């Protein structure tokens, strides 16, 4: 039962088959593994339906049932709505709209016995560069963006804020959004494509860490209210 609870499935008595409750499709889609590359190449999983979680970002770890920095970059199926359900979940039928082409993690998951899915967590996963060909003109921009704007120390931000580096971080937030805006406009990227190629903007990560962000005269102002830190 403990493993099933981690994945949001609550049962009465033993279960041996899927009840199509949709619980395992809530709170975001799965990370992709090497075996799933063929689904992306074939177009079954369009890049615009994927999101990159960069190394160091905070994400839910079902093994520990806690928020932790990820140990390596992950490419996941995007979520939608306030609950961030998998974008391929049919909310009315509680079914998968790409069931015949579902990723490896979805095929492995049995909510009544989570041992198989737990074995896959952060193992043999795909990164952006695995899916971006050498001839893709965006590849160099992705590599440069990662070099110029790496994920900040999210655990430190969550526990104590930016400390003495608030002004430096704010400058970086503005430089990063300007960089990605130029690339998005140059290549006419949709929001979904942007989130695959560059992940979430730095200012989104700051908000997730407790910051407040407002735009004043085309500049993002990042403030860190006191009393929000030291709890992680």
trRosetta pair geometry for C-beta under 8 A, 3 or more apart (Angstrom, degrees):
i j d omega theta_ij theta_ji phi_ij phi_ji
1 4 5.6 -63 -151 41 39 112
1 5 6.1 43 154 -27 73 104
1 11 7.4 -140 -118 49 88 96
2 5 5.8 -55 -152 30 29 112
2 6 7.0 35 151 -24 61 99
3 6 5.7 -48 -159 23 37 115
3 7 7.2 13 153 0 65 105
3 113 7.2 41 88 -151 143 24
3 114 3.6 -159 165 33 122 121
3 115 7.2 -44 -127 -48 168 57
3 118 7.1 -81 -137 -43 121 131
4 7 6.2 -71 -158 47 36 98
4 9 4.5 -80 -178 77 94 101
4 10 7.3 141 129 -86 109 32
4 11 6.4 -39 150 4 157 113
4 15 7.9 106 -114 43 152 130
4 111 5.1 76 -133 161 87 78
4 112 5.9 13 -87 -107 127 36
4 114 6.5 -173 -67 -29 48 114
5 8 7.6 60 -173 -65 34 16
5 9 7.3 -108 -80 62 27 57
5 10 6.7 50 -104 -87 74 77
6 62 4.8 103 158 -168 122 92
6 63 8.0 50 -160 -79 158 17
6 65 5.5 -116 -121 -82 97 104
6 114 6.8 -73 58 12 117 179
7 23 6.9 102 136 123 76 104
7 24 5.3 7 167 -107 114 87
7 62 6.5 29 -72 -145 76 139
7 109 7.2 161 -145 -160 158 121
7 111 5.3 -140 91 -127 133 89
7 114 6.1 170 -16 -97 131 134
7 117 7.7 57 -78 83 143 155
8 23 3.9 -162 113 173 109 109
8 24 6.6 -180 57 -76 107 45
8 26 6.1 -96 113 56 176 117
8 27 7.2 167 -43 5 143 127
8 111 7.9 -69 68 -137 64 128
9 21 6.8 133 -119 56 87 139
9 23 5.0 157 -76 80 69 145
9 24 6.7 -6 -48 -53 112 90
9 111 3.7 73 -1 169 163 137
9 112 7.3 -92 116 -62 145 58
11 14 7.8 29 134 -152 134 9
11 15 4.8 -92 -147 -28 155 129
11 111 8.0 143 -40 118 124 110
11 112 6.8 23 -20 -100 164 95
14 112 7.4 79 -172 -163 61 134
15 19 7.1 -66 -149 -33 131 112
15 111 7.5 -17 98 86 142 91
15 112 4.1 -150 82 -88 99 139
16 112 6.6 -98 -83 79 27 162
18 110 7.6 -112 -65 -132 84 68
18 111 7.4 97 -112 15 72 105
20 94 5.3 113 155 110 83 110
20 95 6.1 -9 -156 -84 116 79
21 94 6.2 -72 -179 -178 15 141
22 25 5.2 -64 -164 44 66 112
22 26 6.6 76 140 -39 82 94
22 85 7.8 -2 170 -145 109 128
22 89 6.0 96 -149 -161 105 125
22 91 7.5 88 -154 -128 159 46
22 94 3.7 -108 -41 -150 117 89
22 95 7.6 -75 -82 -42 95 28
23 26 5.8 -49 -158 14 39 114
23 111 7.1 71 76 -114 115 154
24 106 8.0 134 126 -130 122 74
24 109 5.7 149 -174 143 150 147
24 111 5.6 -132 -59 -73 124 115
25 29 7.5 1 -154 -102 71 65
25 85 6.0 42 129 -167 85 91
25 86 4.4 -84 -170 22 87 122
25 88 7.7 -109 -153 77 126 75
25 89 4.1 137 143 -87 138 128
25 96 6.9 -169 -91 -83 143 87
26 83 5.7 -48 -156 153 101 120
26 84 7.7 88 -179 81 61 66
26 85 5.0 -44 -117 -106 58 84
26 86 7.6 -93 -73 -4 19 80
26 89 7.6 31 -69 -57 54 174
27 60 7.0 -24 165 36 127 157
27 79 7.4 -58 160 -111 19 147
27 83 6.9 -71 -65 166 51 80
27 84 5.9 36 -140 85 30 103
27 85 7.4 16 -6 -94 28 47
28 76 6.4 9 168 152 113 141
28 77 7.5 145 172 80 69 75
28 78 7.9 -84 -144 -179 77 25
28 79 4.2 -73 -103 -55 59 128
28 84 5.0 -10 -60 141 74 111
28 85 7.7 -125 -48 -139 21 12
28 86 6.6 60 157 -73 23 65
29 76 5.4 150 82 165 86 89
29 77 2.7 -71 120 77 156 102
29 78 6.4 27 15 47 125 21
29 79 6.1 -167 -9 -67 78 71
29 86 3.9 97 -83 -121 84 92
29 87 6.6 -47 -42 15 130 76
29 88 7.0 70 -103 20 129 98
30 76 6.5 -156 110 -144 25 86
30 77 6.1 36 44 16 57 108
30 86 7.7 6 -8 -103 68 127
30 103 5.4 -155 77 76 126 135
30 105 3.7 -174 -174 77 148 138
30 106 5.7 -146 -3 -47 147 80
30 109 7.9 -144 -85 -30 137 132
31 53 7.8 -71 -101 31 105 125
31 74 4.5 -63 -126 -165 121 118
31 75 6.8 105 -155 68 71 45
31 76 5.0 -52 -91 -89 54 85
31 105 6.4 95 57 -36 64 153
31 122 7.7 32 77 -76 168 47
31 125 5.4 -28 150 -133 123 125
31 126 7.9 177 167 40 82 79
32 36 4.2 -121 -160 79 95 146
32 37 7.7 115 157 -64 121 52
32 39 7.9 -139 -138 60 121 120
32 40 7.3 47 -161 -42 159 122
32 45 7.4 146 -98 134 136 166
32 50 7.4 -23 -19 -129 135 124
32 74 7.8 142 34 -176 67 74
32 75 4.9 -31 34 87 115 97
32 76 6.9 -171 -12 -98 79 31
32 77 7.5 110 -53 -39 95 76
32 103 5.7 -110 -112 -136 72 140
32 104 7.7 98 -154 26 52 99
32 105 7.8 -114 -100 -3 29 114
32 125 6.7 104 84 -160 52 77
32 126 4.5 -27 101 31 104 123
33 36 5.3 102 55 1 59 104
33 103 7.2 128 22 177 84 106
33 104 4.6 -56 44 50 124 142
33 105 6.7 136 -15 -41 112 88
33 120 6.5 -73 -69 -165 142 113
33 123 7.7 8 -121 92 116 64
33 124 5.3 42 -158 108 101 91
33 125 5.6 -70 -104 -107 59 48
33 126 6.5 158 -148 -19 8 87
34 37 6.0 -22 -171 -16 46 112
34 124 5.1 -68 -4 168 111 98
34 125 7.6 -152 -34 -133 69 6
34 126 6.4 150 -80 -67 43 84
34 130 7.8 -106 -111 -170 70 150
35 38 7.4 -41 170 16 49 103
35 104 4.6 91 71 -67 124 135
36 39 5.0 -42 -169 28 70 119
36 40 6.7 67 138 -18 81 96
36 45 7.0 13 172 13 106 156
36 103 4.6 3 -106 -136 134 94
36 104 5.5 -113 -51 -6 97 98
36 126 6.5 -100 68 -18 103 136
37 40 5.8 -57 -157 37 40 109
37 41 6.1 38 150 -19 72 108
37 126 6.2 155 -75 -98 86 133
37 130 6.6 -98 -103 147 120 111
37 131 6.9 -156 -132 -91 86 83
38 41 5.6 -53 -141 40 34 112
38 42 6.0 30 159 -18 67 110
39 42 6.0 -57 -142 39 26 107
39 44 4.4 -78 -162 70 78 118
39 45 4.5 52 132 1 104 112
39 101 5.6 136 -132 177 110 99
39 103 6.5 -119 33 -91 163 71
40 43 7.9 47 177 -65 29 21
40 44 7.6 -79 -64 56 22 75
40 45 4.9 -50 -85 74 62 104
40 47 7.1 69 -157 -70 104 70
40 50 7.6 8 -111 -45 116 148
40 126 7.9 155 -10 178 148 169
40 131 5.4 -52 135 -132 157 120
42 101 7.9 -130 84 -141 132 133
43 46 6.2 17 -160 -79 64 75
44 98 6.4 124 176 -160 95 126
44 101 3.9 -124 -173 175 140 150
45 49 6.2 -123 -168 75 65 118
45 50 6.6 67 158 -58 104 110
45 77 7.0 -94 -145 -97 116 97
45 98 7.6 104 -78 168 75 166
45 101 7.3 -162 -41 140 82 115
45 103 7.2 49 -72 -67 148 100
46 49 4.9 87 66 6 83 102
46 50 7.6 -155 100 -9 48 91
46 192 7.9 41 113 132 107 138
47 50 5.6 -65 -155 32 42 113
47 131 7.2 154 -101 143 103 132
47 192 7.5 132 115 131 63 96
47 193 5.8 50 114 -116 108 75
47 196 4.8 -174 176 95 87 174
47 197 7.8 43 169 -48 126 81
48 190 5.4 19 -127 72 123 131
48 192 3.3 68 -172 105 75 129
48 193 5.0 -34 -94 -54 80 73
48 196 6.9 -99 -91 -13 26 131
49 77 6.2 -11 143 -149 93 77
49 78 5.4 -131 -175 21 50 109
49 87 5.6 -146 -153 78 98 145
49 88 7.5 62 -178 -51 139 97
49 192 6.2 -1 -62 -169 33 136
50 75 5.4 7 180 179 125 99
50 76 6.8 150 -157 79 73 34
50 77 6.3 -59 -105 -105 62 39
50 78 6.2 -158 -116 -32 8 88
50 192 7.7 92 40 175 48 92
50 195 7.8 -173 101 101 51 91
50 196 4.6 65 85 -104 93 111
51 75 7.5 161 80 -156 34 57
51 76 5.6 -25 64 66 84 86
51 77 7.7 30 19 135 84 13
51 78 4.7 103 -23 -92 108 81
51 79 7.8 -51 10 10 143 71
51 192 8.0 -92 -71 -152 79 65
51 195 4.6 -33 -119 142 86 115
51 196 6.3 -99 -100 -79 29 56
51 199 7.1 86 177 -126 77 54
51 200 7.6 34 -173 -48 115 83
52 73 6.6 -13 -169 -171 99 105
52 74 7.3 153 -158 85 52 49
52 75 5.6 -29 -101 -102 67 71
52 76 7.9 151 -101 20 19 73
52 127 8.0 54 -136 -163 109 61
52 128 5.4 -5 -102 -61 138 113
52 195 6.9 -179 23 154 75 60
52 196 5.8 98 -25 -157 95 36
52 197 7.4 -125 -5 55 135 7
52 198 7.2 177 49 85 131 15
52 199 4.1 -84 87 -76 99 83
53 57 5.1 -130 -174 65 81 139
53 59 5.6 27 -166 -62 149 140
53 70 5.8 80 130 7 117 158
53 73 6.9 161 86 -158 59 55
53 74 4.4 -2 56 60 107 98
53 75 7.7 -166 21 -80 74 23
53 76 6.0 35 -12 -2 112 116
53 199 6.7 121 -100 -130 18 114
54 57 5.2 101 60 -24 69 114
54 70 8.0 153 99 61 31 120
54 73 5.5 -24 -136 -112 43 92
54 146 7.5 -179 -135 -120 127 96
54 150 7.8 -175 157 -162 138 57
54 151 4.6 172 104 -48 122 125
54 199 4.7 -35 -31 -77 104 171
55 69 8.0 46 171 168 54 98
55 70 6.3 -116 -127 93 43 91
55 71 7.1 -24 -141 143 91 22
55 72 5.4 -27 -98 -142 106 28
55 73 4.9 -60 -39 -54 83 68
55 151 6.4 -169 81 26 55 135
56 69 5.1 -24 -151 -161 40 118
56 70 7.0 -46 9 55 16 71
56 150 7.4 61 29 162 152 93
56 151 3.8 166 77 94 121 130
56 152 7.5 -178 139 77 134 27
56 153 7.1 -86 -167 -109 123 37
56 154 5.9 144 154 1 82 106
57 69 6.8 137 71 -141 21 67
57 70 5.8 3 61 19 75 107
57 151 5.5 -106 -56 -139 73 149
57 154 6.1 91 -135 -36 32 156
57 199 7.4 -152 -52 -173 148 138
57 200 7.6 109 -124 37 143 116
57 205 6.7 -106 -122 -115 93 117
58 67 5.0 29 177 172 108 106
58 68 6.9 172 -142 91 69 11
58 69 5.9 -48 -86 -83 57 54
58 70 7.9 171 -115 -15 11 77
58 154 4.8 -148 -35 142 97 144
58 155 7.5 138 -82 -68 105 62
58 158 6.9 85 -70 -49 152 141
58 208 6.7 -172 54 136 121 129
58 209 7.8 135 3 -81 140 83
59 67 6.9 179 92 -146 13 71
59 68 7.1 -38 62 64 59 59
59 69 7.9 69 19 -144 75 20
59 70 5.1 24 26 -51 121 108
59 74 7.5 -37 -4 37 171 143
60 65 7.9 -8 -171 -149 94 34
60 66 7.5 179 -143 100 62 19
60 67 5.9 -45 -89 -93 55 64
61 64 4.8 27 98 36 116 97
61 65 7.4 -72 88 -20 68 15
61 66 6.0 -11 51 63 98 65
61 67 7.5 140 7 -122 82 15
61 68 4.7 -6 -12 31 130 118
61 121 7.4 89 -154 -177 80 139
62 65 6.5 25 -152 -77 38 58
62 114 7.8 -117 142 176 132 144
62 117 8.0 -13 85 123 150 113
62 118 7.3 -121 99 -101 110 81
62 121 6.9 -144 50 -96 97 140
63 118 6.1 109 -92 -146 93 100
63 121 5.9 -160 -35 70 116 169
64 68 6.6 58 58 -25 139 136
67 232 7.3 -60 78 -137 112 123
69 154 5.7 151 -92 56 101 113
69 155 5.7 -72 -34 -39 119 105
70 73 7.5 98 111 -99 127 19
70 74 5.8 -90 -176 -9 158 116
70 122 7.0 -177 -160 -102 88 118
71 122 5.8 64 45 -164 111 144
72 122 6.5 127 35 -159 99 97
72 125 6.7 154 92 59 117 123
72 127 7.3 -84 155 -78 101 113
73 125 7.9 -164 94 108 57 120
73 127 4.5 67 88 -125 121 102
73 128 6.8 -65 152 -1 143 87
74 122 7.5 -76 -78 -104 116 71
74 125 5.6 -43 -116 163 75 149
74 126 8.0 73 -154 69 47 61
74 127 7.7 -65 -87 -99 15 61
75 125 7.4 165 29 166 75 99
75 126 4.9 -48 35 95 122 100
75 127 6.5 148 -26 -136 105 19
75 128 6.3 142 -76 -67 117 57
75 130 7.9 -126 -3 53 140 112
75 131 6.8 73 -85 -5 172 140
75 196 7.3 40 -141 -144 105 84
77 86 5.6 30 109 -146 126 93
77 87 6.3 -140 162 30 96 95
77 88 6.6 -50 180 1 143 111
77 103 7.0 -150 -35 -12 122 138
78 87 4.9 28 83 -23 87 132
78 192 6.5 -86 -34 -134 162 96
78 195 6.9 79 -100 99 121 141
79 83 7.8 -121 177 105 122 57
79 84 3.4 40 137 -176 150 73
79 85 5.8 136 -155 60 90 22
79 86 6.2 -54 -106 -84 69 27
79 87 6.4 -164 -126 -43 16 78
80 84 7.1 131 44 -136 20 34
80 85 6.0 -39 58 63 74 77
80 86 7.9 -3 16 115 86 17
80 87 4.8 96 -23 -102 111 76
81 84 6.7 -140 75 -52 67 24
81 85 5.7 11 48 20 121 96
85 89 4.9 -83 156 48 115 141
85 91 7.0 100 89 -85 166 98
86 89 4.6 104 69 -25 90 103
86 96 7.9 -17 103 -116 139 88
88 96 5.7 29 129 -158 106 75
88 97 4.9 -136 -170 46 78 93
88 98 4.9 -51 -158 11 142 106
88 102 7.8 177 111 -107 150 84
89 94 7.5 -14 -173 -144 98 37
89 95 7.6 153 -154 82 58 25
89 96 6.6 -42 -101 -100 53 56
89 97 7.5 -153 -86 -5 4 93
90 93 4.3 7 109 45 128 101
90 94 6.9 -59 84 1 80 13
90 95 4.9 -4 44 60 117 74
90 96 7.3 -147 4 -75 90 6
90 97 5.4 117 -48 -57 98 95
91 94 7.3 19 -165 -74 26 52
95 99 6.9 -38 170 -56 96 126
96 99 4.2 121 84 -75 109 78
96 102 5.7 8 158 -83 155 125
96 106 7.1 98 -106 -175 157 147
98 101 4.7 -64 174 65 97 94
98 102 5.8 138 105 -73 85 64
99 102 5.6 -15 -145 -32 33 116
102 106 4.0 -89 160 85 120 141
102 107 6.0 148 95 -51 105 82
103 106 5.2 97 60 8 71 102
103 107 7.2 -138 105 -3 38 91
104 107 5.8 -61 -150 38 32 109
104 108 6.2 26 155 -18 68 111
104 120 7.0 -179 121 -139 109 148
105 108 5.7 -59 -145 38 31 109
105 109 6.3 37 157 -34 66 105
105 117 6.2 73 -161 -136 78 94
105 120 5.7 -174 -103 112 84 152
106 109 5.9 -48 -144 21 30 113
108 116 4.5 -147 -178 131 97 112
108 117 5.0 146 113 -80 106 69
108 119 8.0 -118 177 56 143 96
108 120 5.9 116 76 -24 165 144
109 114 7.1 -2 -143 -124 73 74
109 116 7.4 -156 -85 83 27 102
109 117 4.5 41 -94 -71 72 138
110 113 4.8 4 94 54 118 82
110 114 7.1 -149 72 -78 63 42
110 116 6.7 62 16 34 97 121
110 117 7.6 -171 24 -19 55 109
111 114 6.9 10 -140 -70 32 93
113 116 7.3 55 118 2 91 95
114 117 5.2 -59 -164 48 74 108
114 118 5.5 79 136 -30 89 104
115 118 5.7 -59 -146 37 29 113
115 119 6.6 34 156 -26 63 103
116 119 5.9 -54 -158 26 31 114
116 120 7.2 25 149 -18 61 106
117 120 5.7 -58 -159 31 41 113
117 121 7.4 60 147 -46 66 87
118 121 5.9 -27 -158 -8 42 116
119 123 7.1 -51 151 33 58 149
120 123 5.7 -130 -160 51 36 103
120 124 7.7 -72 -149 52 73 98
122 125 6.3 -55 -144 -18 35 133
126 130 4.7 -129 -156 72 83 145
126 131 6.3 58 172 -40 126 106
127 130 5.1 111 54 -4 66 103
127 131 7.8 -155 95 4 42 89
128 131 6.1 -80 -162 45 36 99
128 132 5.7 15 155 -11 79 117
128 142 6.0 -145 130 -175 141 147
128 196 7.0 139 -117 163 103 73
128 197 6.8 105 -150 -132 136 38
129 132 5.6 -57 -124 45 39 103
129 139 7.2 83 -124 -144 81 97
129 142 7.2 178 -76 110 82 136
129 143 7.7 63 -90 -74 121 92
132 136 4.8 -107 -175 52 84 152
132 138 6.6 -104 -148 85 130 96
132 139 4.9 157 139 -94 123 89
132 142 6.4 147 10 21 176 157
132 197 7.7 87 -84 -118 135 82
133 136 4.7 120 60 -25 76 98
133 139 7.3 -104 84 -57 42 132
134 139 6.6 -37 -137 -8 29 175
136 139 4.7 109 77 -34 93 98
137 140 7.4 -46 -177 24 46 100
137 141 7.8 37 137 -5 65 110
137 187 7.4 177 91 -101 113 121
138 141 5.2 -60 -160 43 57 115
138 142 5.9 61 144 -27 83 101
138 183 7.3 95 -133 -175 92 119
138 187 6.2 32 -81 -95 110 167
138 197 5.7 -64 162 -135 137 137
139 142 5.8 -55 -151 33 31 111
139 143 6.5 27 155 -15 65 107
140 143 5.7 -54 -147 39 34 110
140 144 6.1 32 155 -18 67 108
141 144 5.7 -54 -142 40 31 109
141 145 6.1 35 156 -23 65 106
141 183 5.0 127 -174 -122 148 137
141 197 7.5 17 96 168 109 126
142 145 5.8 -52 -145 34 28 112
142 146 6.5 27 156 -18 62 106
142 197 5.5 -116 -88 -173 109 83
142 198 6.9 -141 -117 -80 75 65
143 146 5.9 -56 -150 35 30 110
143 147 6.5 27 153 -17 63 108
144 147 5.6 -58 -149 38 33 111
144 148 6.0 19 159 -9 70 112
145 148 6.1 -63 -140 45 27 101
145 149 5.7 -37 -179 40 66 108
145 176 7.7 87 -156 -143 91 85
145 179 6.3 157 -110 131 90 134
145 180 6.9 67 -124 -78 135 86
145 183 7.6 -55 -63 -15 128 159
145 198 5.6 -68 146 -123 163 99
146 149 7.2 -76 -116 63 16 67
146 150 6.4 49 -180 -91 60 69
147 150 7.4 -6 -142 -50 14 91
148 175 7.6 -117 155 131 118 120
148 176 7.6 169 114 -96 102 78
148 179 6.9 157 92 -92 145 169
149 172 6.6 147 -122 180 87 99
149 175 7.3 -171 -81 99 114 98
149 176 4.3 104 -122 -104 151 112
149 179 7.0 -167 -22 48 138 149
149 202 6.2 -108 -175 -52 119 126
151 154 6.7 -31 161 -35 107 105
151 205 6.9 -171 -145 -125 84 165
152 156 7.7 -101 149 60 94 106
152 157 6.1 71 113 -40 123 130
152 169 6.8 27 -94 -126 153 113
152 202 7.2 82 -13 -147 108 104
152 205 6.8 152 34 121 101 137
153 156 4.0 29 117 20 117 118
153 157 6.5 151 93 -19 66 85
154 157 5.4 -53 -146 37 37 113
154 158 6.2 36 156 -20 68 106
154 205 6.6 -95 -101 -176 108 112
154 208 7.9 -15 -148 97 116 113
154 209 6.2 -142 -152 -84 75 120
155 158 5.8 -55 -148 37 30 111
155 159 6.3 15 158 -9 65 113
155 232 6.9 -143 -151 115 69 127
156 159 6.1 -67 -143 43 29 101
156 160 6.2 -43 -178 44 67 97
156 163 7.6 -43 163 -18 113 116
157 160 7.7 -94 -129 61 15 56
157 161 6.3 22 -154 -135 56 22
157 162 6.4 12 -115 -69 85 62
157 205 7.8 79 72 144 166 93
157 206 7.2 -112 -169 -121 146 58
157 209 3.9 -13 130 -167 118 152
157 210 7.5 -180 151 32 88 98
157 211 8.0 -47 -177 -33 117 106
158 209 5.2 -111 -73 -142 65 85
158 210 7.0 126 -124 -10 52 115
158 229 7.0 154 153 -133 33 83
158 231 7.9 -90 159 62 89 73
158 232 4.3 -3 132 28 121 152
159 229 5.8 74 153 -177 23 96
159 230 5.8 66 -170 -92 64 35
159 231 7.7 -160 -118 37 58 40
159 232 5.2 -110 -75 61 79 92
160 163 5.9 32 123 -65 115 89
160 229 5.1 117 -107 158 21 143
160 230 6.6 62 -82 -66 63 74
161 166 7.5 -4 153 -82 106 103
161 209 7.7 136 -112 140 49 111
161 210 6.9 -87 -91 80 83 125
161 211 7.8 117 -135 -75 89 86
161 224 4.4 102 -149 177 128 144
161 228 7.5 90 -68 72 106 96
161 229 5.0 -98 -29 -56 86 152
162 165 4.8 -116 168 74 98 78
162 166 4.4 131 82 -81 134 63
162 168 7.9 -178 175 58 129 86
162 169 4.9 -111 -128 3 144 150
162 224 6.1 -153 15 -48 96 156
163 166 7.8 -166 71 -38 35 79
165 168 4.5 -55 -168 48 82 118
165 169 5.4 87 129 -28 90 99
166 169 5.8 -59 -147 38 27 109
166 170 6.3 29 155 -21 64 106
166 222 7.1 -159 -171 98 86 102
166 224 6.1 -120 -115 4 123 126
167 170 5.7 -52 -148 34 31 112
167 171 6.6 34 153 -19 63 102
168 171 5.8 -52 -154 33 32 112
168 172 6.5 30 150 -18 64 107
169 172 5.5 -54 -149 37 35 113
169 173 6.4 43 150 -25 66 101
169 206 7.2 133 153 -98 122 127
169 222 6.7 -89 109 84 100 151
170 173 5.5 -47 -149 29 34 116
170 174 6.7 27 155 -13 64 104
170 220 7.2 -160 -161 99 82 85
170 221 7.1 6 -148 -142 130 39
170 222 4.5 -161 -101 35 92 110
171 174 6.0 -62 -154 39 31 106
171 175 6.2 29 152 -18 68 109
172 175 5.6 -53 -142 39 33 111
172 176 6.0 34 157 -22 66 108
172 202 6.4 -101 123 150 93 170
173 176 5.9 -58 -148 35 24 111
173 177 6.6 17 158 -13 62 107
173 201 7.7 72 -156 157 78 98
173 202 4.8 -141 -112 98 68 118
173 203 4.8 87 -162 -70 118 84
173 206 6.4 -22 -96 -18 134 145
173 213 7.7 -140 173 -122 152 127
173 220 5.5 -101 124 88 118 133
173 222 5.8 107 16 -37 163 138
174 177 6.1 -53 -142 37 31 105
174 178 6.3 32 157 -18 63 108
174 219 5.9 -10 -114 -149 138 78
174 220 5.4 -172 -83 39 83 96
175 178 5.8 -59 -150 38 29 112
175 179 6.3 32 153 -23 65 106
176 179 5.7 -52 -148 32 31 112
176 180 6.4 20 160 -10 66 106
176 201 6.4 142 121 -158 115 80
176 202 4.6 82 63 2 159 124
176 203 7.9 -179 76 -21 118 80
177 180 6.1 -55 -142 42 32 104
177 181 6.1 38 155 -25 64 109
177 201 5.6 38 -91 -151 88 131
177 202 7.4 -111 -44 39 82 93
177 203 6.5 6 -58 -8 126 120
177 220 6.5 92 14 -12 153 138
178 181 5.7 -55 -145 34 28 114
178 182 6.6 31 156 -21 62 103
179 182 6.1 -58 -158 31 29 109
179 183 6.7 18 152 -10 64 108
180 183 5.6 -56 -148 41 38 109
180 184 5.9 41 154 -24 70 107
180 194 6.7 86 176 -159 115 111
180 198 5.2 128 -118 164 122 174
180 201 6.6 -132 38 -101 156 93
181 184 5.7 -52 -141 37 29 113
181 185 6.3 24 160 -14 63 108
182 185 6.1 -62 -150 40 26 106
182 186 6.1 25 155 -21 64 112
183 186 5.6 -56 -142 37 31 112
183 187 6.2 -4 169 10 67 111
183 189 7.3 14 125 0 81 134
183 197 7.8 -140 132 119 135 141
183 198 7.6 131 77 -54 142 137
184 187 6.8 -76 -142 53 20 86
184 188 7.8 63 165 -108 54 9
184 189 4.6 -93 -137 47 69 108
184 194 5.4 5 -102 -96 115 122
185 188 7.2 22 -164 -74 29 48
189 193 4.2 -133 -163 92 95 120
189 194 4.8 121 124 -61 129 80
189 197 6.9 -79 -136 18 154 139
190 193 4.7 96 51 8 76 102
190 194 7.0 -134 95 -7 40 87
191 194 5.5 -53 -149 34 33 116
191 195 6.5 29 156 -18 66 105
192 195 6.0 -58 -150 36 30 107
192 196 6.7 29 152 -17 63 103
193 196 5.7 -55 -153 35 35 111
193 197 6.2 21 157 -10 70 110
194 197 6.1 -64 -142 44 28 102
194 198 5.8 -32 179 34 67 110
195 198 7.1 -71 -116 61 20 71
195 199 6.6 30 -164 -140 57 16
195 200 6.7 20 -134 -73 92 55
198 201 7.7 29 124 -79 118 57
200 204 4.2 -99 168 78 114 141
200 205 6.1 133 102 -49 116 83
201 204 4.9 105 62 -1 76 100
201 205 7.5 -142 102 -2 46 84
202 205 5.5 -54 -154 35 42 112
202 206 6.4 44 148 -22 70 102
203 206 5.3 -48 -149 34 40 116
203 207 6.5 45 151 -21 66 100
203 211 7.9 -110 -160 91 65 133
203 213 5.0 97 -173 -128 112 164
203 220 5.5 -82 -96 179 144 157
203 222 6.8 -141 -127 -85 89 114
204 207 5.7 -51 -150 34 34 112
204 208 6.4 34 151 -18 64 105
205 208 5.6 -53 -149 37 34 114
205 209 6.4 28 151 -16 64 109
206 209 5.6 -62 -150 41 32 108
206 211 3.9 -25 156 36 94 144
206 213 6.3 99 90 -56 121 121
206 222 5.5 -40 156 -142 158 131
207 210 7.9 167 -174 30 27 10
207 211 5.6 -83 -83 68 38 84
207 212 7.5 68 -115 -105 78 25
207 213 5.7 -74 -70 5 101 116
210 224 6.8 60 107 -146 97 78
210 225 7.2 -117 159 50 96 87
210 228 4.1 155 -165 134 134 136
210 229 6.4 -166 63 -69 168 79
211 222 5.2 -7 179 -167 138 94
211 223 6.6 145 -163 73 81 39
211 224 5.3 -45 -107 -90 81 71
212 222 7.5 150 77 -155 46 47
212 223 4.9 -19 61 64 97 94
212 224 7.8 -174 20 -78 75 25
212 225 6.3 59 -10 -24 117 104
213 220 5.6 -7 -168 -171 106 104
213 221 7.0 155 -152 76 53 49
213 222 5.3 -13 -100 -101 83 71
213 223 7.8 -180 -78 23 38 67
214 220 7.5 155 81 -152 30 57
214 221 5.3 -18 64 57 81 101
214 223 8.0 6 12 5 97 107
215 218 6.9 11 -179 -107 105 18
215 219 6.9 152 -155 73 64 32
215 220 5.7 -36 -97 -94 70 59
215 221 7.4 164 -103 11 18 81
216 219 5.8 -32 70 64 71 85
216 221 5.2 21 13 -19 115 125
224 228 7.5 -134 -179 50 71 123
224 229 8.0 15 174 -38 110 125
225 228 5.5 77 84 -16 91 124
228 231 8.0 -78 168 6 43 118
